[in-house]
Amino acid sequence: MEESVAKELQSLSPQFSGWDDVMRRYDTQLYRSDHEDIPDEHVRTVQEVHNILETILRVCTKSGHLRDTWDFPAKLDLLLYGQETDVQSRKTGVTFTLGIYHREIFLRSQLHCPLYIRNMGDEFWSCFVELRSLGNFQFVENAVPSSQEARKIMKGFKNVKSNIFQIIRNYIVLEAYEGRSDDLGSLEIKWPLTAPWAEIIGNAAKAFGYFYRINYMLYRVDYERNR
């Protein structure tokens, strides 16, 4: 584990039992039967969860010695069965999201300028391989082709086991049949909420670094082309 992350974990570890209490309370309140009226108690708990997620995101942005700045304080968005906290890179404009949904913690990032996937070398694709060792990692497709022929090709080359295969397949089909792949999809990695905080934070920091590298390589090609 990177030394800076290890120091952050050492500093945060006294708070972990309190974080567990917050999450247990959050889970109880979130899954109560009545969702129409949100009591003040739940509003306070939501803010506590947001503070925890923002703290983890701050650790992530500090790790890896990334030459970037971030738009803290992070933004809070509510989901039906969870919530998410967003922070944006001021250099690349890419948004990174840490959230909770159905008793899992997830880290998500959009794929920036996917048009330039065709310019990527082995270093780019090696990041995807590394991400598989850090949690439940998956490519989440967004845009799908509108033509029947393109959809037939997508179905014929269906492969749910390889994220790399899915990204390349979707990219080629969207470029060939739609003429654009700018809304290709996003990257997401998840951990059970019951996992130890040290494990979640350590893996989230590493995954954040890979998400950032993937997007930075795409951003760099776009930047050079538009100078």
Buried (B, 14 or more C-beta within 10 A) or exposed (E): EBEBBEEBBEEBEEEBEEBBEBBEBBBEBBEEEEEEEEEEEBEEBBEBBBBBBBBBBBBBBBBBEBEEEBEEEBBBEEEEEBBBBBBBBEBBEBBBBBBBBEBBBBBBBBBBBBBBBEBBEEEBBEBBEBBEEBBEBBBBBBBBBEEEEBBEBBEEBEEEEEBEBBBBBBBBBBBEBBEEBEBBBBBBBBBEBEEEBBEBBBBBBBBBBBBBBBBBBBBBBBEEEEE
